[in-house]
Amino acid sequence: MSKANYTVEDFVLDPEFRKWIFKNNPEAKAYWESYLQKHPEKVQEIELARKILIHLPHEKKKISEEAKDSLWESISQGIDQESREQTDTKVVNLDSWSAIKQYEQEQSKKSRIAWKRKVAAVLILVASVGYFLTKSVRTAQEDTVEMVAEIEVHQAPPGVKSTITLEDGSKVFLNSGSKISYTKGFTDSLRLLQLEGEGYFEVAHDKSRPFVVQTGSISTTALGTSFNISSFPGDSVSISLVTGVVLVKNGDVEETLMPGEGIIASTQDSGWKKERFDVEQVLSWMNKTLIFKNTPFDRASLKLENWFGVDIVFENLVPNDLMVSGKFKDESLENILKGLSYSSRFEYELKGKQVYIHFKP
């Protein structure tokens, strides 16, 4: 099987992957860092595989067939964690299931059952080739604590903007309601970040370590440059290059951007549109300026919610063809609503963090 199609269990069972996690093998380290650079979309599977492995101590002892059968029976009957803890052999500790829990919650009920069986299969197979889970959970954690990568997370909640200086000297400006996460210190060959929301990046030059921003399946790679990425939930992904050169990749589709060029990418497929962009409009959020140019009212309202950290409630239907335009620099929410209400024919009421809007007939 091609490693490009690896699943979580494939990573866990791969001897070279385990060398990378446990033995700090130089060859394995170089290979898997190169793999991550080529396949940034696999970062979640790799992180989950790593979390499973670090809770497995190194004592070699085969798990009994009886223990395997007992585990499968427990899963098929839907027995919960507490009932499994009553057995002498603990097949997996609470920390491992906690690491997997967030991923499970994103699946349907049917998918969650299949996922739990899949992880159990991984643990059985790992145990069968020489790992045995004992009650020495503390010892296992002490043995592996130095190998656990520390994940840095920086978040700008709705209504707040944030500036972060990374360890390599790069700067990240986060718009309201946005978040970045990355491995502390990055790696020797790659600077990989995950972005949710919108951020502007001023990348410190480092020829030996490309700077990669991952948004869903789309990756943007730079050496030393500045660019803006917007990727809010439910919206298209927009990438706008201000200086330098970046390579944008989505699956097998690639595009090189020059200054002043941007891409609007769909979150539904691998298609995108390359175009010139208005620098003032794209970077207006960094100057505390809101710009609407024939913007559908429902999209403008989402931007206002995120900008000011409020909830907008429509008391009647928003007209389908209603567009708004305007430029508001460092204005209060009430002043913006007042300005928009004249042309858009609506009344509004502010109640704490709630905004009620009623359109006139």
C-alpha positions in Angstrom: 0.0 0.0 0.0 1.2 3.5 -0.8 1.9 5.5 2.3 0.0 8.4 0.8 -3.2 6.3 1.6 -2.1 5.4 5.1 -4.8 5.3 7.8 -4.3 5.7 11.6 -3.8 1.9 12.0 -1.3 1.8 9.2 0.8 4.5 10.9 0.6 2.7 14.2 1.7 -0.7 12.7 4.5 0.8 10.6 7.9 -0.2 12.1 9.6 2.9 10.6 6.9 5.2 12.0 7.4 3.6 15.5 11.2 4.2 15.2 10.4 7.9 14.6 8.1 8.1 17.6 10.1 6.1 20.1 13.8 5.8 19.1 14.5 9.2 17.5 16.0 7.4 14.6 17.7 10.0 12.3 16.7 8.2 9.0 13.1 7.7 10.2 12.9 11.3 11.4 14.1 12.6 8.0 11.7 10.4 6.1 8.6 11.2 8.1 9.3 15.0 8.2 9.6 14.8 4.4 6.4 12.8 4.3 4.6 15.5 6.4 5.8 18.2 4.0 4.4 16.3 1.0 1.2 15.2 2.7 0.2 17.9 5.2 -3.4 16.7 5.0 -2.3 13.6 7.0 -1.3 15.6 10.1 -4.4 14.6 12.1 -4.0 10.9 11.4 -0.3 11.1 12.4 -1.1 13.0 15.6 -3.7 10.4 16.6 -1.4 7.5 15.8 1.3 9.1 17.9 -1.1 9.6 20.8 -2.0 5.9 20.7 1.6 4.8 20.5 2.9 6.9 23.4 0.6 5.2 25.8 2.0 1.8 25.0 5.0 0.7 27.2 7.9 -1.2 25.7 7.6 -4.4 27.6 7.4 -7.3 25.2 4.9 -9.9 26.0 2.2 -11.4 23.8 -1.4 -10.6 24.6 -3.4 -13.8 25.0 -6.1 -14.9 22.6 -8.5 -14.9 25.5 -7.8 -11.2 26.1 -8.3 -10.4 22.4 -11.7 -12.2 22.3 -12.7 -10.4 25.5 -12.0 -7.1 23.9 -14.0 -7.8 20.8 -16.9 -9.1 22.8 -16.9 -5.9 24.9 -16.9 -3.7 21.8 -19.7 -5.7 20.1 -21.9 -5.5 23.2 -21.2 -1.8 23.7 -19.7 -2.3 27.1 -18.3 1.1 28.3 -14.9 1.9 29.7 -15.8 1.3 33.4 -16.7 -2.3 32.8 -13.4 -2.9 31.0 -11.5 -1.4 33.9 -12.8 -4.3 36.1 -10.6 -6.8 34.2 -7.0 -7.6 35.3 -5.6 -6.6 31.9 -6.2 -3.0 30.9 -6.3 -2.9 27.1 -6.3 0.9 26.9 -6.1 3.6 29.5 -8.4 6.6 29.9 -5.8 9.0 28.5 -5.7 7.1 25.1 -9.5 7.2 24.7 -9.5 10.9 25.7 -7.2 11.6 22.9 -9.5 9.9 20.4 -12.7 11.3 21.9 -12.7 14.6 20.0 -12.3 12.8 16.6 -15.2 10.5 17.5 -17.6 13.3 18.3 -17.3 14.5 14.7 -18.6 11.2 13.3 -22.1 10.0 13.0 -23.3 7.3 15.5 -22.6 4.6 13.0 -19.2 6.0 12.2 -18.3 6.3 15.9 -18.9 2.5 16.4 -16.8 1.7 13.4 -14.1 4.0 14.5 -13.9 2.5 18.0 -13.7 -1.0 16.5 -10.9 0.3 14.2 -8.9 1.7 17.1 -9.4 -1.5 19.1 -8.1 -3.5 16.1 -5.0 -1.3 16.0 -4.4 -1.9 19.7 -4.9 -5.7 19.3 -2.5 -5.8 16.4 0.1 -3.8 18.2 -0.2 -6.0 21.2 0.1 -9.1 19.0 3.5 -8.0 17.6 5.0 -7.5 21.0 3.4 -4.8 23.1 1.5 -5.5 26.3 -0.5 -3.0 28.3 0.2 -3.3 32.0 -1.0 -1.4 35.0 2.2 0.7 35.0 0.6 3.6 33.2 2.7 6.1 35.1 5.9 4.3 34.0 4.9 4.3 30.4 4.2 8.0 30.5 7.5 8.8 32.2 9.4 6.7 29.6 7.8 8.7 26.7 7.3 12.2 28.0 10.3 13.6 26.3 9.2 12.3 22.9 5.7 14.0 23.1 5.5 17.0 20.8 4.1 20.1 22.5 1.3 21.7 20.5 1.0 25.5 20.6 -2.4 27.0 20.2 -3.2 30.7 19.8 -6.7 32.0 19.5 -8.4 35.3 18.9 -12.0 35.1 20.2 -14.8 37.0 18.5 -14.4 40.7 19.0 -10.6 40.4 19.6 -7.6 40.6 17.2 -4.2 39.1 18.1 -0.6 39.4 17.0 1.8 36.4 17.6 5.5 36.3 17.0 6.7 32.7 16.4 10.0 31.2 17.5 11.4 31.5 14.0 10.7 35.2 13.9 7.6 35.0 11.7 4.6 37.1 12.7 1.0 36.1 12.6 -1.9 38.6 12.8 -5.1 36.8 13.7 -8.5 38.2 12.9 -11.4 37.8 15.3 -12.7 34.3 15.7 -9.5 32.7 14.4 -7.0 30.2 15.6 -3.6 28.7 14.7 -2.0 25.6 16.0 1.5 24.1 15.4 4.2 21.9 17.0 6.3 24.0 19.3 9.6 24.8 17.7 8.4 23.3 14.4 10.8 20.6 13.0 14.2 20.6 11.4 12.8 20.6 7.9 9.3 22.1 8.1 7.3 24.9 9.7 3.7 23.6 9.6 0.7 25.5 11.0 -3.1 24.8 11.0 -5.3 27.8 10.5 -9.0 28.2 11.3 -10.5 31.6 10.4 -8.4 34.4 9.0 -4.7 35.3 9.4 -2.0 37.5 7.9 1.5 36.0 7.8 4.8 37.7 7.6 7.2 34.8 7.1 10.8 34.9 8.3 13.1 33.6 5.6 14.5 30.1 6.2 15.4 28.3 2.9 15.9 25.0 4.7 12.4 25.0 6.3 9.4 25.8 4.1 6.6 27.6 5.9 3.3 25.8 5.3 -0.2 26.9 6.4 -2.8 24.2 6.2 -6.5 25.1 5.9 -8.6 22.0 5.4 -7.2 20.2 2.4 -5.5 23.3 1.0 -1.8 24.0 1.8 0.0 27.3 1.2 3.9 27.0 1.1 6.3 29.9 1.4 10.0 30.5 2.2 10.0 34.2 3.1 6.9 36.2 2.1 3.7 37.9 3.4 0.2 36.7 2.6 -3.4 36.7 3.9 -5.6 33.6 4.2 -9.3 33.6 5.1 -11.0 30.3 5.9 -14.0 30.7 8.1 -16.5 27.8 8.5 -19.1 27.7 5.7 -17.2 30.2 3.5 -14.8 29.7 0.6 -11.0 29.8 1.2 -9.2 32.9 -0.1 -5.4 33.2 -0.3 -3.9 36.7 -1.2 -0.2 37.2 -1.7 1.3 40.6 -0.8 5.0 39.9 -1.2 7.3 37.1 -2.3 6.1 33.8 -3.9 3.9 31.0 -2.5 2.8 27.6 -3.8 -0.8 26.7 -3.2 -1.7 23.0 -3.3 -5.0 21.1 -3.0 -4.5 17.4 -3.7 -2.8 17.1 -7.1 -3.7 20.7 -8.1 -1.0 23.3 -7.7 -0.8 27.0 -8.4 2.1 29.5 -7.9 1.1 33.0 -6.9 3.0 36.2 -7.5 2.4 39.5 -5.5 -1.1 40.9 -6.1 -2.5 37.5 -7.1 -5.0 35.5 -5.1 -7.0 32.3 -5.2 -10.7 31.8 -4.2 -11.1 28.1 -3.5 -14.2 26.0 -2.9 -14.4 23.9 0.3 -16.6 21.4 -1.5 -14.1 20.3 -4.2 -10.5 20.9 -5.5 -11.6 23.7 -7.8 -10.4 27.3 -7.5 -10.3 30.6 -9.3 -7.1 32.7 -9.6 -7.5 36.5 -9.8 -6.1 39.9 -8.8 -7.3 41.3 -5.5 -7.8 44.6 -3.8 -5.1 44.9 -1.2 -6.9 47.6 0.8 -10.0 45.5 1.0 -8.3 42.2 1.8 -6.1 43.7 4.6 -8.6 46.2 5.9 -9.3 44.1 9.0 -5.6 44.8 10.1 -6.3 48.5 10.0 -9.6 48.2 12.0 -11.6 48.9 8.9 -14.7 47.1 7.7 -15.3 47.3 3.9 -18.4 46.1 2.2 -18.6 46.2 -1.6 -21.9 44.8 -2.9 -21.8 42.3 -0.1 -24.9 40.1 0.5 -26.5 41.2 3.7 -26.4 37.8 5.3 -22.6 37.6 4.8 -22.1 41.1 6.0 -24.0 40.2 9.2 -21.7 37.2 9.8 -18.7 39.5 9.5 -20.3 41.9 12.0 -20.9 39.1 14.4 -17.3 38.0 14.3 -15.9 41.5 14.4 -17.8 42.6 17.5 -18.5 39.3 19.2 -22.3 39.5 19.0 -25.2 37.5 17.8 -27.5 39.0 15.2 -31.1 37.8 15.2 -33.4 38.5 12.2 -37.0 39.0 13.2 -38.1 38.5 9.6 -36.7 37.2 6.4 -33.6 38.9 4.9 -34.4 40.1 1.3 -32.6 37.7 -1.1 -31.2 40.5 -3.3 -30.1 42.8 -0.5 -26.5 44.0 -1.0 -24.6 46.5 1.2 -21.6 48.7 0.6 -19.7 51.0 2.9 -16.4 51.7 4.6 -16.2 51.9 8.4 -12.8 52.7 10.1 -12.7 52.0 13.8 -16.4 52.6 14.1 -18.7 51.3 16.8 -21.3 48.6 16.0 -24.1 51.0 16.6 -22.7 53.5 14.2 -22.2 50.9 11.5 -25.8 49.6 12.0 -27.1 53.1 11.8 -25.3 53.7 8.6 -26.5 50.5 7.0 -30.0 50.8 8.2 -30.8 53.8 6.0 -30.0 52.1 2.6 -31.1 48.6 3.7 -34.4 49.7 5.3 -34.2 48.0 8.6 -34.7 48.8 12.3 -32.4 47.4 14.9 -32.2 47.1 18.7 -29.1 46.3 20.8 -29.5 44.2 23.9 -26.1 43.3 25.4 -24.5 40.8 23.1 -27.7 40.4 21.0 -28.7 42.5 18.0 -32.3 42.3 16.7 -32.9 43.4 13.2 -36.4 43.9 11.6 -36.7 44.7 7.9 -39.3 47.2 6.8 -41.9 46.3 4.2 
